[in-house]
Amino acid sequence: MTDTTLNLQNRNAQHHMQSFSDFAYTKNPAATHIITRADGVYIYDSDGHQILDSMSGLWCVNMGYGQQSIINAVNDQMKELVYYNNFFGTSHPSAIKLSEMITDLTPEGLNKIYFTGSGSEANDTMIRLVRHYWAAKGKPSKSVIISRKNAYHGSTMAGASLGGMSTMHAQGGLPIPDIEHVDQPYYFEACVEAGEKIDADEFGIKAAQSLANKIDELGEDRVAAFIAEPIQGAGGVIVPPKTYWPEVARICKERGILLVADEVICGFGRTGEWFATDYYEIEPDLMLFAKAVTSGYLPVGGAIVRDDIVDVIVSAGQEFAHGYTYSGHPTCMAAGIANLELMKETNILHQVQSNTAPYLASKWKTLEEHPLVGEARCLGMLAALEIVEDKNSYKRFENSKEIVTRCRDYCYDNGLVMRAIVNKMVIAPPLICSNDHIDEIIEKVWKCLDLTDQSIK
Ligand SMILES: Cc1ncc(COP(=O)(O)O)c(C=O)c1O
């Protein structure tokens, strides 16, 4: 470790509070990795190590690091109009243009965008919007939002309440009132519980049925909306069985419940489509986005809302008393515009669909031959490994969390960022990965699984 690294780690420990971190690092500075620069699909730490970022930062740097056209667009926008807000009857060209560009990509009817600075704020905005909508429609009792266990919708009070992470609920008095959680469509875990392979299609219907049961229990007149990530990201890249989404969409429509798709991870190319709702062929009433809309270059999030929802709110004749200083921030909008232009110019979705994602899928599947891997699943540029002690009986390790954390550390030491989630290892590599980069990822994952296996024996 260089002097520079030690110096940065010590200063970091004194003043900087890191996210989703045990603050014990403030007493043990050397535990922190300091990342100093990045280019393409690689990040570099303060000791000069090159590390393949197979998590695209936090599922966001879809077009990779160092894209000059985005940097130039941001620079130009800063010179023209670095900041202005969209409060009290104002707007500006870059917010207008990005809202046009995004709504060009969404299903018919989803035509209005409320910009936020993050995915968490998009979720907060959604709760206020849908409750205000039902009140404006003369149904104020429809205030409950149903979400799912093990979902992730952000870290604000509302986002973490919508999320179904018990560790988050345990801190800070969550969830807030009128949020309910139903089962997640986590097929592999259902096999673990059964101790054997079960029927995936039947399980998908059963998981969707838990939403119908909850609506019955509460009464349709109490339920405003159902929110879900099309594929659960932070919960562990949980890809639902194919029967799940059509059944959920049917239940929501039949019972007059708004369907909200949280596309914060899935949106802007992660599945090879602009949105995962395109992949699943469902039409939500609202869509939430953030992250890859700018490839993470600057913070932008938002809620995309059906025209008729906005029309009902208009008819109520009251302003929507909601706003963030950085809603539609011109410089951040410029990053979004340039990122979407780059995605179109490079035809990146075609590249992902026709080459990168199928290549990743075929290579990823080979990892199922490793003794620690119970399942290697992959959809688009999202992939997960289920770590098990015995794959035939679907038996987990008792200390799974410790084992996957060890595996993650081996990855880092061997030049790969991979995320450890309870009993899974996941990746969400940049869309710009070449097949050579994918080969490098697979080779490193094998090596680190071997190291992990050896450390257990
Ligand atoms: C599905 C989903 N929703 C919301 C969020 C919160 O976004 P942010 O961290 O930008 O607030 C995340 C973040 O990972 C997410 O994965």
The ligand as an ORCA input file, in Angstrom:
! r2SCAN-3c Opt
* xyz 0 1
  C     -34.890     -0.361     -8.059
  C     -34.300      0.820     -7.348
  N     -35.090      1.837     -6.999
  C     -34.610      2.923     -6.376
  C     -33.279      3.024     -6.059
  C     -32.764      4.230     -5.346
  O     -32.051      5.022     -6.210
  P     -31.031      6.136     -5.648
  O     -29.900      5.411     -5.004
  O     -30.655      6.892     -6.882
  O     -31.798      6.966     -4.691
  C     -32.410      1.984     -6.413
  C     -30.957      2.065     -6.131
  O     -30.213      1.145     -6.294
  C     -32.932      0.850     -7.058
  O     -32.161     -0.192     -7.384
*
